[in-house]
């Protein structure tokens, strides 16, 4: 079940709730009981590593630039 982050406008507390996606926009009371809360925009962190090919240097393909050297003048 997804977790959503909220901030209470009354006390300034930030808290998380696990709830179905269908209820993500439903009002959420803060743990202290205030009703004036707003859902925060959260980023998703994904673990793992990505290996990218090493840039090629020297001969073989043009002169760099925005598209291999053909569009810069």
HELIX and SHEET records of a PDB file:
HELIX    1   1 UNK A   21  UNK A   23  5                                   3    
SHEET    1   A 3 UNK A  14  UNK A  18  0                                        
SHEET    2   A 3 UNK A   3  UNK A   8 -1                                        
SHEET    3   A 3 UNK A  37  UNK A  39 -1                                        
END                                                                             
